[in-house]
Amino acid sequence: MLKTKFTKYSGAGNDFVVILSSDLKGMKLSENQVKQLCHRRYGVGSDGLIVISPSDVSDFEMEYYNSDGKPGSLCGNGARCAIKHASVTGFFDTDFVEFIVGKDKYSGKVIDENIVQFNLNNPFKVKKSFKIKAYDQLVESAYADTGSPHVVINCRDVLRNPTDLKSGYRDLSDFPVFQLGSEIRHHRDFAPSGTNVNFIEILEDSISIRTFERGVEQETLACGTGSVAAALILKLKYDFNSPVTITTKGSDKLVVKFDYSGIEFSSISLTGPAEKIFDGEILL
């Protein structure tokens, strides 16, 4: 049994257990250990777990696990929390940082005490419009892989009553995020890995988002790569210009910047809060 230190972080309400590899003393966390650490009744409680390790080719390496215990794909809010923790634990001492996630290199910077910018690589795939059979109807959808796969749906394109074309949702607050999100997340069109599902509401003075995350298998208070995906789709479908500010379920603001050539996106960044909640120790 090993007693290890950890730090709990919140990235716009997306919460993470962060552990330094040195505190694991060579132990490789098992799937069950990650699940226990993330469990909200029997562990610390979080949407995911991050291990930060030294790197020979960059300032640090980030390993990310979903709360189901399995390795996850890119996590934007988690990356911002990892940048913050790597800064305070001495992995870098400059404004700019480079780090490794999987086989890819990313960068970012700490803007002030609790605001962190994460620079993403160009999206792998973006699809402006397609329809998916779900919720007993054909739902107008879009897709962007921003390091993690994301379906993006305007809540007004979903009907409360599939037989009534005037019954579209008008308010994201009473939208069936879990029911529709879960159905699309497991849809055969995205098998076998599945997808994250984001629902947006466009108002005159704001954009709101709610996300069903695979691996968590629930709605989370925020999703970084999902907010980036939404911003790119907002540009393609509604001609929103950079920067795009998105309000999360937890009422935090995430700012997405990008360049768009008319053909492809580049220079993408995600900026928002990354806050330390508490330190602790736990027996593994």
Secondary structure as GFF3:
##gff-version 3
##sequence-region A 1 284
A	DSSP	beta_strand	3	11	.	.	.	ID=ss1
A	DSSP	beta_strand	14	20	.	.	.	ID=ss2
A	DSSP	alpha_helix	21	24	.	.	.	ID=ss3
A	DSSP	alpha_helix	31	38	.	.	.	ID=ss4
A	DSSP	beta_strand	48	53	.	.	.	ID=ss5
A	DSSP	beta_strand	60	66	.	.	.	ID=ss6
A	DSSP	alpha_helix	76	88	.	.	.	ID=ss7
A	DSSP	beta_strand	96	101	.	.	.	ID=ss8
A	DSSP	beta_strand	104	112	.	.	.	ID=ss9
A	DSSP	beta_strand	115	120	.	.	.	ID=ss10
A	DSSP	beta_strand	125	134	.	.	.	ID=ss11
A	DSSP	beta_strand	137	145	.	.	.	ID=ss12
A	DSSP	beta_strand	149	154	.	.	.	ID=ss13
A	DSSP	three_ten_helix	155	157	.	.	.	ID=ss14
A	DSSP	three_ten_helix	172	174	.	.	.	ID=ss15
A	DSSP	alpha_helix	177	185	.	.	.	ID=ss16
A	DSSP	three_ten_helix	188	190	.	.	.	ID=ss17
A	DSSP	beta_strand	196	202	.	.	.	ID=ss18
A	DSSP	beta_strand	207	213	.	.	.	ID=ss19
A	DSSP	beta_strand	218	220	.	.	.	ID=ss20
A	DSSP	alpha_helix	224	238	.	.	.	ID=ss21
A	DSSP	beta_strand	244	247	.	.	.	ID=ss22
A	DSSP	beta_strand	253	260	.	.	.	ID=ss23
A	DSSP	beta_strand	265	273	.	.	.	ID=ss24
A	DSSP	beta_strand	275	283	.	.	.	ID=ss25
###
